[in-house]
Each structure stands twice: as structure tokens, then as C-alpha cells.
Amino acid sequence: MHRGPLRAGEWVRLVDGKGRKHNFCLEPGKRFFSNRGHLDHDELIGREEGFTVTSSAGGEYLVFRPLLSEFVVSMPRGAAVVYPKDAAQIVAMVDIFPGAHVVEAGVGSGALTCSLLRAVGPHGRVSSYERREEFADVARRNVSQFFGVAEGESHPAWRLTIGDLAEELPASGEKCDRIILDMLAPWDCLDAAADALRPGGIVCAYVATTTQMSRFVETVRVHGGFTEPTAWESLVRDWHVEGLAVRPGHKMIGHTAFLVTARRMAPGERAPRKTRRPAPGAYGPDYTGPRSADAADALPEE
């Protein structure tokens, strides 16, 4: 899939001269309508992607298969999607490798699921957990649409479970290589994640706010079975390039979420304690979150 002549049942992406985009599924005998007239799907089926087509009213459109990064920002949504810039960071920085078993909670609209399935390949597995059935239904449709899965079937490397990861993952007894927590309270799932991760495995939290990031980082420290967590965000800025007019673009994909990662220690092992003391006041009387041993040692003497 995703190469060769366009086939019936595949999705295509049309882009006009003003950059307006249209995604639709190719069906024999059907027509695409816009404010610039219509196009017959049969005019597109059987041609190699990367061509220009003219509508009945003279509108010109570029025709390509949608990239994954294009698909996820335009697909139907039940929950907010993991943006391509964050999905790319997860795949690279969490080291999602071919053949890996990755656990994901929650599935949202299936955007990150598509990236994970791509990364683990045909010999890997993605096990997704989602509490809300309506979100799971949207994710199923989106994943099936992007990978061209036949109706009534599911992606062979994907298993979707309705339920809470904190309860369902321990009950399954399965071990995994990576765990991605895209949820409001990822710290609630940390014990379950620690039990399921193989030594050297990675847990990654995808959170929207600084308070969520702080609580998850401190909970990981208190747990003691992980390396020192790393937290970051990525910002993407495009550039306008036209002769001597070279400047930053007016549209920037700024903050979408924070990512936090940590690696699982072997059973019974603990990472070395931090040698750098926390900043003065970091864990003062106003701080009410979890406290690791390092944080307790940093408290001022009375």
C-alpha cells in the first residue's frame, strides 16, 4: 500500500492553488464537488500519484496520497490528536523499534496509534487501552482508514482494549518494551507500567500542563524503579522563502504538550542518587506534591 497507481478504496488528497486541501476515498462512478466544479473519481483511479487534474470549472488540483502527518490533522476526531511533531518525538526519543511491543493509553482518535503501528512493523505489537467506547470507535475507523483495513477486520498488529490500563494491564500479565501514557493522570498508571515494562524499557507521558508534568516527574522519582526522568517540549516554526523575502512564517506550531520519559531499572536495582541539590525553595512549604528522598534531604533545617 501507499505506492503504485491509485486504487479504488484508497484515500487521496487534493490541494488547490490557494493551498486548500480536500481528502476523500476513491470510489468508481463517484464525483468530487467543490466551488470549482467537479471531478470524476474514475479520472484519478489507475494513475500514478503526483499529477495535476483540472475540474469541470477550470480549477487545478495536485493529487497525492495523504502522508500520515497530513492524515492525522484532518481525520475525524473524538479526542484531541497527538500532533505529528510530538508523534515524531515519541517514535524517535522513546526508540520505538521494529518488532517492539508497545502499550498505549489512551488511544484518543488513533493518531499516535498509526505512528506506533508504522514503527513496530509487521512483527511488532501495539496494545492500546481506552476508557471511553466512543473514542475507541473513532480510533478504530481512523486506523482502518489509513491502513486500508477491510471492514469488519482490524490491523493485525493492533489490539484495542476498553478499560483502565491500571487494572487491565496487570490482569493481562503481559510484558512490553515501551509504554506511552496519553491521559489526564498518568501517575495513576505508573505502578502498572513498572510491573509490565521489561528492564531497560521506557515509559513516556504525554501531558498538556506544567502541573501534570511536575506531578508525573516527581512520582517517577518517588517510585525509585526508574532512571531520572527527562522532560521537554518541541516547537515547530516554518519559514517563508521567496527571493530576498526570507522570514519566519506567521503560523507556528507552538506548545501542544510536554513529554516525559524514564527507563525501567532491573528488579531490585535503583539509579544513583542525584549529586546536584535542588534549587533553594524548590521543595519549600508551598510545595505539596510527591517527595523523593532527594527532595526530603533538600528541606531546610528547622
RODREN-551419 format. One record per atom (N, C-alpha, C): residue in three letters; x, y, z. Coordinates in pm, whole numbers, plus 50000, padded with zeros to 5 digits. Last residue first. Example, Ala and Ser with C-alpha at 12.3 -4.5 7.8 and 13.67 -1.06 7.14 Angstrom:
BEGIN
SER512854977550708
SER513674989450714
SER512905000350787
ALA513194943150780
ALA512304955050780
ALA513204967050780
! end
This chain:
BEGIN
GLU514995230156057
GLU514245239056148
GLU515075242556270
GLU516575229855737
GLU516525225255875
GLU515765235255962
PRO514815227055429
PRO515635234755523
PRO515475229455665
LEU515015198255221
LEU514205206955306
LEU515095214455406
ALA516505180055081
ALA516675194155045
ALA515875203555133
ASP515725155355160
ASP517025159955208
ASP517225174755182
ALA513375153655013
ALA513295154555157
ALA514595159755217
ALA514405151054755
ALA513615162854789
ALA513525164654939
ASP515635126354773
ASP516445138154742
ASP515705150954781
ALA513455109854815
ALA514445111254922
ALA515315123454899
SER510585128054679
SER511575117254679
SER512535119354796
ARG507295136454726
ARG508675139954764
ARG509555127554761
PRO504445149654548
PRO505265138454596
PRO506685142954627
GLY503435183854644
GLY503435171754563
GLY504255160554624
THR503435208454761
THR502585198154823
THR502585185054746
TYR505255236954842
TYR505215225154755
TYR504455213954827
ASP505475256255032
ASP504365257554937
ASP504235245354846
PRO507805250655176
PRO506495247955239
PRO505315249055144
GLY509975238354906
GLY509655245855027
GLY508265242955079
TYR511435227554699
TYR510545218854776
TYR510205225454911
ALA512795249754603
ALA512075241054509
ALA511065232154581
GLY514305264554779
GLY512875267454771
GLY512095258554679
PRO517215261854586
PRO516605266254713
PRO515135269754693
ALA517245233354367
ALA517345247754388
ALA516685251554520
PRO518655201754479
PRO517605210154419
PRO517815224854450
ARG522095192054426
ARG520995195054515
ARG519945203554444
ARG523465166654237
ARG523165180954241
ARG521935183354327
THR523445139654245
THR524515146354320
THR524275161454327
LYS520825116354284
LYS521305128654221
LYS522365135154309
ARG521705082154329
ARG521035094154373
ARG521645106354304
PRO521555057254071
PRO522315065254168
PRO521555077854205
ALA518585036354059
ALA519545045353994
ALA520325053054101
ARG518325003254185
ARG517935017254190
ARG519005025554123
GLU517004969954156
GLU518054979754134
GLU517494993854141
GLY514884952354169
GLY515724953754287
GLY516834963954274
PRO514894946353822
PRO514244943953952
PRO515234944954068
ALA516424973653638
ALA516234959353662
ALA515594957453800
MET514555003753556
MET515694996753613
MET515384981853625
ARG513255019353274
ARG512995009853383
ARG514305003353427
ARG513645053953204
ARG513915039953172
ARG513745031253296
ALA511415080553108
ALA512325074553206
ALA512485059853170
THR510075111652983
THR510505097752966
THR511405093553082
VAL507585133752887
VAL508445129652998
VAL508795114952977
LEU506505161552701
LEU506855147452701
LEU507805144752818
PHE503765184152677
PHE505085180852731
PHE505275165752722
ALA502095198952390
ALA502165190352508
ALA503605189252555
THR502045221752232
THR500955212152221
THR500925203252345
HIS503245253652166
HIS503045243352267
HIS501835234652234
GLY503235259551823
GLY503925261651949
GLY503655250352045
ILE503565261851509
ILE503005251551597
ILE503795252351726
MET502875292851360
MET503835284551431
MET503095274251514
LYS502555314751096
LYS501915304051170
LYS502985295151232
HIS504195331650961
HIS503285337651058
HIS502595327051145
GLY507655321950926
GLY506255321550889
GLY505375327350998
PRO510565343050919
PRO509755332550984
PRO508295333350938
ARG511825350750585
ARG511425354550721
ARG510675342950785
VAL512895365050303
VAL513115352950383
VAL512855356550529
ALA512855378850024
ALA511895378950135
ALA511985365650208
LEU514425375349806
LEU515045381849922
LEU514115382550043
GLY512705346549711
GLY513735356249672
GLY514445361949794
GLU511105334749962
GLU510705339649831
GLU511695350549789
VAL510055316450225
VAL511255318350144
VAL510825322150003
HIS509035314650551
HIS508615319650421
HIS509895322750342
TRP509175286450768
TRP509785298550713
TRP509215301650575
ASP507715273251075
ASP508035272850933
ASP508605286250888
ARG508535259351379
ARG508275272051311
ARG508665270751165
VAL507695240351657
VAL507985239851513
VAL507595253151450
LEU508895227751962
LEU508215238551893
LEU508635238251746
SER508565203552221
SER509135207452091
SER508255218152028
GLU509615198352562
GLU508585200852461
GLU509275204652332
TRP510555175852832
TRP510815185752728
TRP509545188252646
ALA512235157153085
ALA511015164053040
ALA511375174552936
THR513305126553218
THR513635137753130
THR512355143853078
PRO513915110953537
PRO513065114353422
PRO513575126553347
GLU516425088553629
GLU515975102353644
GLU515155106353520
THR515075054853597
THR516145064753591
THR515545078653611
PHE512975037253833
PHE513275042853702
PHE514505052053712
GLY512125030054081
GLY512485019353989
GLY512825024053849
GLY511255051454238
GLY512595046054259
GLY513035035254162
HIS508965066954299
HIS508855052554273
HIS510195045654292
VAL509835093254313
VAL509455086554436
VAL509405071354416
ARG510225098354039
ARG511355098954132
ARG511045091254261
VAL507595096253944
VAL508625087153893
VAL509815086853988
THR506505118054080
THR506035104554110
THR507015094054061
GLU507805139253958
GLU508075136654099
GLU507595122754140
VAL506735137153695
VAL508175136353719
VAL508465132653864
PHE503985140953748
PHE504455128253695
PHE505955126553720
ARG503935167153849
ARG503485156153933
ARG503985142753881
SER504935181953629
SER505625181953757
SER505215169853840
MET502975176953431
MET504365173153409
MET505105171953541
GLN500715188553549
GLN500735174253520
GLN502165169253503
THR501605215153557
THR501295208253683
THR501265193053663
THR501905221653290
THR503105220953373
THR502815213653505
THR499875201553064
THR500115212653154
THR501375210653237
ALA499585178652899
ALA499365191952842
ALA499845203352931
VAL501625149452836
VAL500735157452920
VAL500695171852870
TYR502625118452802
TYR502285129552712
TYR501235137752785
ALA505245098352922
ALA503975105052949
ALA503835116952855
CYS506745067352881
CYS506655081052828
CYS505275086552861
VAL509115043252979
VAL507775048852998
VAL507805063252950
ILE511065017552839
ILE510855031952857
ILE509395034952879
GLY513254990652949
GLY512124996352877
GLY511895010852915
GLY515134980753118
GLY515614988653006
GLY514504994652923
PRO513134952453188
PRO514284960853227
PRO514864967853105
ARG509764956353064
ARG510984948553076
ARG512124957653121
LEU506814967053228
LEU507984970253146
LEU509134960553171
ALA504904959853417
ALA504804954053282
ALA506054956453199
ASP505514973653650
ASP505424959053655
ASP505454952853516
ALA505395000153559
ALA506654994853609
ALA506644979553611
ALA502665002553496
ALA503665003653391
ALA504994997553434
ALA501545000653749
ALA501214990453649
ALA502234990553536
ASP502655024053860
ASP502945010853919
ASP502664999653819
LEU501535044153692
LEU502975041953696
LEU503335028253754
CYS498975053053669
CYS499315040653597
CYS500785036853612
ASP498805077053793
ASP497965066253846
ASP498315052753783
TRP500305093953637
TRP500925088653759
TRP500115077453821
PRO498615103353437
PRO499495091853407
PRO500165085953530
ALA495885116853414
ALA496625113753535
ALA497545101753513
LEU494995120553147
LEU494975131653242
LEU495855129153364
MET497155106352890
MET495975106652975
MET496095117853077
ASP499075086952747
ASP498445099252698
ASP497115100552771
LEU501815069452789
LEU500655073252869
LEU500145086852824
ILE503365042152652
ILE503045056152627
ILE501755059452702
ILE505945019552702
ILE504595023252744
ILE504425038252725
ARG507834992352565
ARG507595006852577
ARG506155008952621
ASP507874964752591
ASP509134972052576
ASP508994987052599
CYS506114942352817
CYS506244950852699
CYS507564958352703
LYS504214913952926
LYS505364922652937
LYS505514930552807
GLU500974905253064
GLU501934906452955
GLU503054916252987
GLY498914902253244
GLY500174895453273
GLY501234896953165
SER496364912653249
SER496794905553128
SER498074897653151
ALA496214926353487
ALA495414914253473
ALA495844905953351
PRO497834948953438
PRO498274938553533
PRO497514925453517
LEU496064960953238
LEU497414956453204
LEU497944946353306
GLU493614967553370
GLU493644957653263
GLU495044952253233
GLU494164987453562
GLU493534974853601
GLU493754963953496
ALA495475007753432
ALA495925004453567
ALA495324991353616
LEU493975010953197
LEU495255004053191
LEU495714999653329
ASP490565005253187
ASP491605012953253
ASP492915005153250
GLY488954998352868
GLY489154997153011
GLY490315005553059
ILE488994980552582
ILE488214990852651
ILE488374988652801
THR491784975252378
THR491024970652494
THR490274982352556
LEU493024965552071
LEU492414976652144
LEU491524971052254
ARG495884956151907
ARG494814951251993
ARG494324962952077
TRP497564951951600
TRP496934960951697
TRP495864953851776
ALA498534939151383
ALA499494941651492
ALA498874949651606
PRO496464937551196
PRO496954925151259
PRO497904927251376
HIS493664958851226
HIS495084958051193
HIS495694946151266
SER490584940951170
SER491414950551241
SER492864948851199
GLU487384938950995
GLU488674933651037
GLU489424944551114
GLY485144952050912
GLY484954940350995
GLY486244934051043
GLU486574962350606
GLU485504963950704
GLU485284950950781
ALA490174960950580
ALA488834957650532
ALA487814958850644
VAL492394987950609
VAL491904975450666
VAL490464973050620
GLY494025009550532
GLY493275002150432
GLY492764988750481
PHE495245025450712
PHE495975013450671
PHE495215005050570
PHE493345046150744
PHE494695049250700
PHE495435036950647
GLN490985032250823
GLN491015040450703
GLN492435042650653
SER491745020151061
SER491355011750948
SER491415019550818
VAL492205043151215
VAL493295033751189
VAL492975024951068
ASN489595054251212
ASN490735061551157
ASN491905052351124
ARG488005034451335
ARG487715038751198
ARG488925045751136
ARG489215032851588
ARG489145021051501
ARG488935025251356
ALA488795058851686
ALA490155054151660
ALA490155042051567
VAL486005058851717
VAL486635068351624
VAL488035063551586
ASP485795038851914
ASP485145037051784
ASP485755046351679
ALA487165050352129
ALA487685038152067
ALA487085035951929
PHE485445070952196
PHE486765074252145
PHE487355062152072
GLU483275055852290
GLU483075064652174
GLU484405069052114
GLU484305041852511
GLU483955034352391
GLU483825043552270
ARG486965051152711
ARG485695055552653
ARG485435048752519
ARG489445041152790
ARG488305040052881
ARG486985042452811
GLU491755021352620
GLU490935033352614
GLU489705031452703
TYR494845009052525
TYR493805008752627
TYR493065022052625
SER496604989252285
SER496035002152326
SER494914999952426
SER499464975052186
SER498304972152271
SER497784985352326
VAL501124965951906
VAL500674977751979
VAL499404973852054
ARG503944946851804
ARG502584947451855
ARG502344960851922
GLY505874934951515
GLY505674941051646
GLY504224940851687
HIS506104926651259
HIS506444916851362
HIS506324922651504
PRO505484947851091
PRO504614936051089
PRO504914925951198
GLY506204978051291
GLY506254969351175
GLY505404956851189
VAL506514998351470
VAL506794984751518
VAL506824974651404
ALA505855021351315
ALA507205019751368
ALA507505005251411
ARG503145019051246
ARG504135020651141
ARG505535016851193
LEU502095018851504
LEU501955006951419
LEU502945007351303
LEU502725045251583
LEU503305033751654
LEU503225021051570
SER501175060351406
SER502635061651405
SER503305049851473
CYS498595051751482
CYS499065049751345
CYS500575050551337
THR498515060651749
THR498445046351719
THR498965043451579
LEU498365088051727
LEU499635082051769
LEU499665067151739
ALA495625088451631
ALA496725094851559
ALA498065088551597
GLY493335079151760
GLY494135069651683
GLY495315075651611
SER492015095551929
SER491435094051796
SER492275085051706
GLY492685078452225
GLY492235091152166
GLY491525088852035
VAL493865058152370
VAL494025057852226
VAL493545070652158
GLY495665066952668
GLY494575061552592
GLY494785063652442
ALA498095041652628
ALA496855045252699
ALA496805060452708
GLU499885014652485
GLU499445028652473
GLU498155030652551
VAL502764995052454
VAL501464996652518
VAL501125011552518
VAL504554976652216
VAL504284989852274
VAL502884989952332
HIS507034955852137
HIS505674955352190
HIS505454968252266
ALA508964957451831
ALA508714960851970
ALA507254958252007
GLY509434953651563
GLY509314941851646
GLY509004944551791
PRO511314982851519
PRO510584971951455
PRO510594959451543
PHE511035005951803
PHE511804998451703
PHE510954987451639
ILE511035036251943
ILE510075026051900
ILE510685018451783
ASP512415055252117
ASP513075044252045
ASP512105032852015
VAL511685077952223
VAL511295066252301
VAL511815053552233
MET512565094752023
MET513175095852156
MET512795084352249
ALA511045086351789
ALA512505087251790
ALA513075086451931
VAL508335085551864
VAL508915074351789
VAL510435074451798
ILE508115110751994
ILE507895098252067
ILE508555086551995
GLN508625128751786
GLN509495128651903
GLN509345115551981
ALA506445122451622
ALA507815120251572
ALA508805119751688
ALA504365130851784
ALA504455116651748
ALA505855113351698
ASP504895158251784
ASP505045150751908
ASP505135135751881
LYS504405164851518
LYS505705168451578
LYS505945160851708
PRO501735155751476
PRO502875148951414
PRO504215152351477
TYR499835155651787
TYR500295161951664
TYR501525154951608
VAL497355135351894
VAL498785137851916
VAL499335143251784
VAL494085150451904
VAL495075141451846
VAL496475145151895
ALA491285149652129
ALA492375156952065
ALA493445147252016
ALA488705125652043
ALA489525132952139
ALA490595140552061
GLY487555122151796
GLY486745120451915
GLY487405127952028
ARG487745133951463
ARG488285133451598
ARG487195130551700
PRO488695125451127
PRO487655127751228
PRO488215125851368
MET491795140651004
MET490875129351021
MET489805132751125
SER493715159850980
SER492445162350912
SER491425151250933
VAL495975152151104
VAL495465165351140
VAL494145168551071
VAL496525126950995
VAL496115127751135
VAL495575141451173
PHE497295131750724
PHE496065124450756
PHE495595127250898
GLU499755143750735
GLU498625151250681
GLU497295144850721
SER501345123750839
SER501305136650910
SER500155145350860
LEU501015104150641
LEU500485101850776
LEU500345114950851
LEU499995119650330
LEU501005114650423
LEU500365112250559
PRO497565110350088
PRO497905118250207
PRO499025111550286
ARG498565107849747
ARG498085101049866
ARG498435109649987
PHE497805136549540
PHE498735127549607
PHE497965118949706
VAL497325160749306
VAL496755148249357
VAL497875139449412
LEU496485195049274
LEU497525184949288
LEU496915172549352
TYR494135210449060
TYR494415203949187
TYR495615194649174
GLU492465238348918
GLU493565228848912
GLU493875223549052
GLY489295245648775
GLY490155245548893
GLY491225234748883
GLY487455245248565
GLY488795250548542
GLY489705251148662
ALA485125232448614
ALA485075247148607
ALA486475253248597
SER485785205648629
SER484875209748522
SER484795224848506
SER489355205448714
SER487945202848738
SER487095208148623
THR492355189448631
THR491525201348616
THR490065197748631
VAL495235177548807
VAL493985174848738
VAL493155187648737
THR498585167148820
THR497635178248831
THR496405174848749
PHE500215141449020
PHE499815147748894
PHE498845159148923
GLY500875122749217
GLY501805133449184
GLY501495140049051
GLU500315087349153
GLU500115099849227
GLU501185110049188
GLU499395072248847
GLU500415073848950
GLU500205087249020
ARG495995061148798
ARG497125069848766
ARG498125069948880
GLY493875045948889
GLY494765039948790
GLY495965048448752
ILE491615072248944
ILE491935058148966
ILE492795052848851
LEU490975097048833
LEU492135095848921
LEU492575081348939
GLU488685095048687
GLU489805102048624
GLU491105100348704
ASP486895083548862
ASP487485074748760
ASP488635081448686
HIS485935105049005
HIS486925096449069
HIS487625087648966
ASP485595135448834
ASP485185121448842
ASP486305113348907
LEU485025167048979
LEU485995157548923
LEU485425143548936
HIS483445199648939
HIS483535185848987
HIS484655178248916
GLY483725233949055
GLY483195223448970
GLY483395209549028
ARG484855248949258
ARG485435249849124
ARG484955238449035
ASN483845243049498
ASN483385255649439
ASN483975258049300
SER483415207349438
SER483955218749511
SER483375231349449
PHE482995171849442
PHE482475185149411
PHE483155195649498
PHE483745141449291
PHE484155150949394
PHE483675164749351
ARG481765112449219
ARG482305125549181
ARG482705133449305
LYS481915076849136
LYS481605088249221
LYS482245101049167
GLY482795055748979
GLY481495061548948
GLY481125073649031
PRO484725040849237
PRO484335041149095
PRO482925046849078
GLU486135060849481
GLU485105050949456
GLU484675051849310
LEU488525071549708
LEU488245069149567
LEU487225057749551
CYS487835093649971
CYS488095079849931
CYS487675077849785
PHE489455125450028
PHE488295116950006
PHE488745103249957
ASN490345157950128
ASN490635143650137
ASN489365135750110
HIS491595188650028
HIS490395180150029
HIS490845165550031
LYS492805221250104
LYS493015206850095
LYS491695199350106
ARG494185250849969
ARG493055244150033
ARG493115229250003
GLY496145264749837
GLY496555256249947
GLY495415249450018
LYS495385277849613
LYS495415285649736
LYS495795277449859
GLY495285257949418
GLY496305268349409
GLY496415277149531
ASP494485227749608
ASP494305237449501
ASP495375248249507
VAL494965193549654
VAL495365206849702
VAL495235216549586
LEU493665162849760
LEU493705172849654
LEU494045186349717
ARG494475130749844
ARG494465144349897
ARG494645153949780
VAL492765099149877
VAL493645108549808
VAL493485122349870
TRP492495065549986
TRP492235079650007
TRP493245088049932
GLU491235036349812
GLU492295044249874
GLU491845058749892
GLY489125026149672
GLY489185023249814
GLY490285030549887
ALA490935020649373
ALA489645022749437
ALA489735018349582
ARG494315033649362
ARG493335022849352
ARG492025026749419
LEU496995047549182
LEU495895049549277
LEU494825039049253
PRO499985028149125
PRO498805035449077
PRO497735036649185
GLY502505029749393
GLY501905024549272
GLY500695032549229
ARG501895029949753
ARG502735031949634
ARG502035025949513
HIS500285023849967
HIS500955036849967
HIS501985038349854
MET500844988150000
MET500005000050000
MET500885012450000
! end
